[in-house]
Amino acid sequence: MEIKLRYHLSVIACIFGLLLPAFNSNAQWWKKADEAEKERSKGMLLLTTEVQTEATVAINQMYNFHFPEAEREFNYLKIKYPEHPLPDFLLGLMQWWKIVPNTKNEVYDDRLIEYMDKSIEKAEKIYDDTENPEAAFFMAAAYAFKGRLHAERKHWTRATLAAKNALKYLEYSRNFADFSPELMFGDGLYNYYYFFIKQNFPLLRPVLWLFPKADKTQGIAQLEKVSYQAFYTRTEARYFLLQIYGMENMNEKAYGMAKYTSETFPDNPYFHRYYARAAYMNGNVEEASSLSKEILRRIEQHQVGYEGTSGRYASYILGYYALYVYRNHAEAANYFKQCMAFTKATDATDSGYYWASLLGLARISYQQQNYDQAVDYCKEVLEHAEKKSPQYTEAKKLLSESKKARRKKR
């Protein structure tokens, strides 16, 4: 027994003897790896593998509307990197996503501005000391989000000043090529929305003279590249592309993007409702119905982020199918009335869904030969809908038909 023990010990000793030179030669391997990481990231926190790994989990939690979990991770980053603008920026971004389901909700405005101001303050200190392009990137991003909120609140002067600051620091950040996928996000938004504002907000056209010219087609292409090349801004790019594809009637692209984002973040109500809308626009009746019913179920269960705006989308889609596909007037009327209730609760009676629901109820009344009610519904559409909208045109035609039918009936 003793001989066997000595034999085994000698074998172990030989193995260690053979391996020790290798261990000694690589004893500082972690230091070399650390130096290589610093060289790769050029001292930029955003580009370090460790931070990207830590931030990815939290960012995904945020986009999936698991806010408490995301906030814990962001605050951990804040403790770990107290002087860096990244954690405050992410905490501010989280406030924005609390607003996204219903942008008329102003509850989170002050906290968003507060976090973005803290991020700018920390970035300015770094920038003043080192002219670090990473700091410029954060100032550009934080000012952009402030401008985004101010524009949503129609504070045009504040929005313009924030946008000019964002562009100033964006220009400086271009000196650092490794940020190019992230910087392209700002370029893409600018190139597209320059023309969007020019076409849709005539009163703001004079302000555009303060900014350089833009290229709308290039803007869409840039955002598409960001959506699969960038690390930090790819989901934000997808958020905007969903809206842009809808505005540009690019329905197939909208469907593909909406399906992907919703399946990636299944608890995100914004992506969920856009998926339902895109399925509806592409004529996918069963898919759009299933998605819409699930939205209404989650609203009933008070799931985070699911509220009247998503309910407005879902109930209208289901009402439309009940009326025009399944010919179920009672079910259609219930859904249209539910859509109108959601619309009123979210102060959005100027929306197309509200007018279309009224028009749906008018058609049901007409088909049931309740012409007085059909006339009333049509008049309400004509009173509130935009004169260039299809709902206005259809209501005007149906009003005339309802009046004629009423006269014949009498």
Secondary structure by P-SEA (a helix, b strand, c coil): caaaaaaaaaaaaaaaaaaaaaaaaacaaaaaaaaaaaaaacccccccaaaaaaaaaaaaaaaacaaaaaaaaaaaaaaaccccaaaaaaaaaaaaaaaccccccccaaaaaaaaaaaaaaaaaaaaaacccaaaaaaaaaaaaaaaaaaaaacaaaaaaaaaaaaaaaaaaacccccaaaaaaaaaaaaaaaaaaaaaccccccccccccccccaaaaaaaaaaaaccccccaaaaaaaaaaaaaaacaaaaaaaaaaaaaaaccccaaaaaaaaaaaaaacaaaaaaaaaaaaaaaaaaccccccaaaaaaaaaaaaaaaccccccaaaaaaaaaaaaaaaaaacccccaaaaaaaaaaaaaaaaacaaaaaaaaaaaaaaccccccaaaaaaaaaaaaaaaaaaaac
